[in-house]
Amino acid sequence: MQVQALNKRAMNKYQELHNALEVVRIALENAAKLHPKIKKPTGDDVGWAVPDKEQVEAAHYKATEQLVTLHTSTVKWEKELVSRGWRV
C-alpha cells in the first residue's frame, strides 16, 4: 500500500515537471515574438547596460537549447520509471 502511494507520488511529480517544462516552452515562444521589437540602444541609456538584439537572440537560443536538452533527459527518465513500474 505504501509503495503504491510512493509510485503515485512519483507519477504526479513527473507530471508537474512536464507541465512546468511546457509552461517555460510557451514563455520562450512568446518571448521570441518580441525580438523584432528590440531597438538599438541609444546614447541616452547612460548608466544602463542594455543588451543589443543579437545578445538577446543568442541568450534566447541558448535557453531554448537547454530546455530541449532537459526535456530529452526527462523523457529518458520517464522511460526508466515506467520500466520499473514508477518505483523510485
Residue frames as a rotation matrix with the C-alpha (Angstrom) as fourth column:
MET 1
0.571 0.821 0.000 0.00
0.821 -0.571 0.000 0.00
0.000 0.000 -1.000 0.00
GLN 2
0.533 -0.427 -0.731 2.72
0.127 -0.813 0.568 2.42
-0.837 -0.396 -0.379 0.96
VAL 3
-0.559 -0.766 0.317 4.70
0.395 0.090 0.914 1.57
-0.729 0.636 0.252 -2.19
GLN 4
-0.100 0.612 0.785 1.70
0.988 -0.032 0.150 2.36
0.117 0.791 -0.601 -4.38
ALA 5
0.826 0.387 -0.409 1.36
0.474 -0.871 0.132 5.73
-0.305 -0.303 -0.903 -2.71
LEU 6
0.056 -0.898 -0.437 5.03
0.009 -0.437 0.899 6.47
-0.998 -0.055 -0.016 -3.39
ASN 7
-0.614 -0.240 0.752 4.68
0.691 0.296 0.659 5.36
-0.381 0.924 -0.016 -7.01
LYS 8
0.387 0.830 0.401 1.62
0.914 -0.404 -0.047 7.58
0.123 0.385 -0.915 -7.46
ARG 9
0.699 -0.215 -0.682 3.55
0.169 -0.878 0.448 10.48
-0.695 -0.428 -0.577 -5.91
ALA 10
-0.416 -0.904 0.096 6.41
0.251 -0.013 0.968 9.85
-0.874 0.427 0.232 -8.37
MET 11
-0.319 0.389 0.864 3.95
0.948 0.112 0.299 9.95
0.019 0.914 -0.404 -11.29
ASN 12
0.748 0.652 -0.124 2.42
0.661 -0.750 0.036 13.20
-0.069 -0.109 -0.992 -10.00
LYS 13
0.353 -0.706 -0.614 5.84
0.059 -0.638 0.768 14.80
-0.934 -0.307 -0.184 -9.52
TYR 14
-0.621 -0.559 0.549 6.87
0.553 0.184 0.813 13.80
-0.555 0.809 0.195 -13.04
GLN 15
0.112 0.754 0.647 3.65
0.975 -0.208 0.073 15.29
0.190 0.623 -0.759 -14.43
GLU 16
0.804 0.125 -0.581 4.34
0.346 -0.894 0.287 18.53
-0.483 -0.431 -0.762 -12.54
LEU 17
-0.198 -0.957 -0.211 7.82
0.128 -0.239 0.963 18.65
-0.972 0.164 0.170 -14.06
HIS 18
-0.541 0.062 0.838 6.43
0.823 0.241 0.514 18.01
-0.170 0.969 -0.181 -17.52
ASN 19
0.553 0.819 0.153 3.82
0.830 -0.557 -0.020 20.77
0.069 0.138 -0.988 -17.06
ALA 20
0.561 -0.423 -0.712 6.49
0.141 -0.798 0.585 23.21
-0.816 -0.428 -0.388 -15.86
LEU 21
-0.556 -0.787 0.268 8.64
0.372 0.053 0.927 22.48
-0.743 0.615 0.263 -18.92
GLU 22
-0.178 0.593 0.785 5.64
0.976 0.002 0.220 23.15
0.129 0.805 -0.579 -21.15
VAL 23
0.796 0.448 -0.407 4.99
0.534 -0.837 0.121 26.49
-0.286 -0.314 -0.905 -19.42
VAL 24
0.077 -0.862 -0.502 8.62
0.028 -0.501 0.865 27.52
-0.997 -0.080 -0.015 -19.98
ARG 25
-0.609 -0.275 0.744 8.45
0.689 0.281 0.668 26.43
-0.393 0.919 0.018 -23.64
ILE 26
0.330 0.826 0.458 5.37
0.928 -0.374 0.006 28.58
0.176 0.423 -0.889 -24.19
ALA 27
0.737 -0.114 -0.667 7.01
0.247 -0.872 0.422 31.54
-0.630 -0.475 -0.614 -22.44
LEU 28
-0.356 -0.933 -0.052 10.06
0.195 -0.128 0.972 31.23
-0.914 0.336 0.228 -24.68
GLU 29
-0.370 0.316 0.874 7.85
0.929 0.147 0.340 31.10
-0.021 0.937 -0.348 -27.78
ASN 30
0.715 0.699 -0.003 6.05
0.699 -0.714 0.041 34.26
0.027 -0.031 -0.999 -26.67
ALA 31
0.405 -0.656 -0.637 9.35
0.125 -0.650 0.749 35.99
-0.906 -0.383 -0.182 -25.89
ALA 32
-0.521 -0.626 0.580 10.59
0.628 0.179 0.757 35.20
-0.578 0.759 0.300 -29.41
LYS 33
0.239 0.708 0.665 7.69
0.957 -0.289 -0.036 37.20
0.167 0.645 -0.746 -30.81
LEU 34
0.881 0.092 -0.465 9.10
0.268 -0.905 0.330 40.30
-0.390 -0.416 -0.822 -29.10
HIS 35
-0.017 -0.993 0.117 12.54
0.696 0.072 0.714 40.07
-0.718 0.093 0.690 -30.73
PRO 36
-0.136 -0.058 0.989 11.56
0.923 -0.369 0.105 42.14
0.359 0.928 0.104 -33.80
LYS 37
0.793 0.531 0.299 10.54
0.384 -0.816 0.431 44.99
0.473 -0.227 -0.851 -31.48
ILE 38
0.440 -0.708 -0.553 14.01
0.702 -0.112 0.703 45.30
-0.559 -0.698 0.448 -29.95
LYS 39
0.953 -0.132 0.272 15.59
0.070 -0.778 -0.624 48.61
0.294 0.614 -0.733 -30.88
LYS 40
0.077 -0.996 -0.037 19.23
0.643 0.078 -0.762 49.50
0.762 0.035 0.647 -30.95
PRO 41
0.359 0.016 -0.933 20.37
0.880 -0.339 0.333 51.10
-0.311 -0.941 -0.136 -27.67
THR 42
0.654 -0.107 0.749 20.89
0.319 -0.858 -0.402 54.83
0.686 0.502 -0.527 -27.91
GLY 43
-0.447 -0.889 0.100 23.42
0.357 -0.280 -0.891 57.02
0.820 -0.362 0.443 -26.17
ASP 44
-0.034 0.545 0.838 20.66
-0.646 -0.651 0.397 58.14
0.762 -0.528 0.375 -23.79
ASP 45
0.790 0.363 -0.494 20.99
0.030 0.782 0.622 54.88
0.613 -0.506 0.607 -21.84
VAL 46
-0.152 -0.905 0.398 23.73
-0.461 -0.291 -0.838 56.29
0.874 -0.311 -0.373 -19.62
GLY 47
-0.473 -0.135 0.870 24.35
-0.880 0.127 -0.459 54.07
-0.049 -0.983 -0.179 -16.61
TRP 48
0.501 0.698 0.512 22.39
-0.588 0.708 -0.391 51.16
-0.635 -0.105 0.765 -18.01
ALA 49
-0.752 -0.657 0.052 23.80
-0.437 0.556 0.707 48.04
-0.494 0.508 -0.706 -19.58
VAL 50
0.362 0.926 -0.106 21.32
-0.621 0.154 -0.768 47.30
-0.695 0.344 0.631 -22.35
PRO 51
-0.395 -0.493 0.775 21.90
0.234 0.762 0.604 44.16
-0.889 0.419 -0.185 -24.42
ASP 52
-0.534 0.197 -0.822 21.54
-0.787 -0.470 0.399 44.51
-0.308 0.860 0.406 -28.14
LYS 53
0.462 0.849 -0.257 19.23
-0.880 0.404 -0.249 42.41
-0.108 0.341 0.934 -30.31
GLU 54
0.168 -0.477 -0.862 21.91
-0.471 0.730 -0.496 39.84
0.866 0.490 -0.102 -31.16
GLN 55
-0.834 -0.499 0.234 22.72
-0.415 0.287 -0.863 39.27
0.364 -0.818 -0.447 -27.48
VAL 56
-0.230 0.849 0.475 19.05
-0.834 0.080 -0.546 38.78
-0.502 -0.522 0.690 -26.63
GLU 57
0.610 0.466 -0.641 18.56
-0.762 0.568 -0.312 36.35
0.218 0.678 0.701 -29.52
ALA 58
-0.252 -0.780 -0.573 21.71
-0.403 0.623 -0.671 34.41
0.880 0.062 -0.471 -28.54
ALA 59
-0.839 -0.009 0.545 20.51
-0.538 0.167 -0.826 34.12
-0.083 -0.986 -0.145 -24.94
HIS 60
0.189 0.979 0.071 17.07
-0.891 0.201 -0.408 33.03
-0.414 0.014 0.910 -26.16
TYR 61
0.403 -0.114 -0.908 18.61
-0.635 0.680 -0.367 30.40
0.659 0.724 0.202 -28.43
LYS 62
-0.674 -0.728 -0.125 20.76
-0.369 0.479 -0.796 29.09
0.639 -0.491 -0.592 -25.57
ALA 63
-0.576 0.542 0.612 17.75
-0.698 0.065 -0.714 28.90
-0.427 -0.838 0.341 -23.23
THR 64
0.480 0.782 -0.397 15.73
-0.873 0.381 -0.306 27.06
-0.088 0.493 0.865 -25.87
GLU 65
0.069 -0.551 -0.832 18.53
-0.478 0.714 -0.512 24.54
0.875 0.433 -0.214 -26.46
GLN 66
-0.874 -0.401 0.275 18.90
-0.408 0.297 -0.863 23.92
0.264 -0.867 -0.423 -22.73
LEU 67
-0.137 0.914 0.381 15.15
-0.855 0.085 -0.512 23.39
-0.501 -0.396 0.770 -22.42
VAL 68
0.542 0.279 -0.793 15.26
-0.731 0.621 -0.282 20.83
0.414 0.733 0.541 -25.25
THR 69
-0.430 -0.790 -0.438 18.15
-0.350 0.593 -0.725 19.05
0.832 -0.158 -0.531 -23.51
LEU 70
-0.795 0.192 0.576 16.27
-0.570 0.091 -0.817 18.98
-0.209 -0.977 0.037 -20.21
HIS 71
0.273 0.959 -0.075 13.11
-0.911 0.233 -0.339 17.72
-0.308 0.161 0.938 -21.92
THR 72
0.265 -0.265 -0.927 15.10
-0.575 0.728 -0.373 14.95
0.774 0.632 0.040 -23.63
SER 73
-0.794 -0.607 0.014 16.55
-0.333 0.416 -0.846 13.93
0.508 -0.677 -0.533 -20.27
THR 74
-0.483 0.678 0.554 13.11
-0.738 0.026 -0.675 13.82
-0.472 -0.734 0.488 -18.66
VAL 75
0.485 0.634 -0.603 11.76
-0.857 0.482 -0.183 11.61
0.175 0.605 0.777 -21.47
LYS 76
-0.196 -0.638 -0.745 14.62
-0.302 0.762 -0.573 9.14
0.933 0.113 -0.342 -20.86
TRP 77
-0.905 -0.124 0.406 13.91
-0.417 0.077 -0.906 9.33
0.081 -0.989 -0.122 -17.14
GLU 78
0.015 0.989 0.147 10.21
-0.952 0.059 -0.301 8.63
-0.306 -0.136 0.942 -17.75
LYS 79
0.374 0.084 -0.923 11.06
-0.610 0.772 -0.177 5.53
0.698 0.630 0.340 -19.78
GLU 80
-0.660 -0.681 -0.318 13.22
-0.149 0.533 -0.833 4.28
0.737 -0.502 -0.453 -16.93
LEU 81
-0.738 0.442 0.509 10.48
-0.621 -0.151 -0.769 4.96
-0.263 -0.884 0.386 -14.37
VAL 82
0.308 0.890 -0.337 7.84
-0.951 0.289 -0.108 3.23
0.001 0.354 0.935 -16.49
SER 83
0.067 -0.356 -0.932 10.08
-0.392 0.850 -0.353 0.19
0.917 0.389 -0.083 -16.94
ARG 84
-0.883 -0.402 -0.243 10.39
0.076 0.388 -0.919 -0.05
0.463 -0.830 -0.312 -13.15
GLY 85
-0.082 0.947 -0.309 6.68
0.809 0.244 0.534 0.47
0.581 -0.207 -0.787 -12.56
TRP 86
0.366 0.136 0.920 7.29
-0.093 -0.979 0.182 4.01
0.926 -0.152 -0.346 -11.29
ARG 87
0.796 -0.197 -0.572 9.22
0.605 0.305 0.736 2.64
0.029 -0.932 0.362 -8.33
VAL 88
0.810 -0.512 0.287 11.64
-0.484 -0.859 -0.168 5.22
0.333 -0.003 -0.943 -7.04
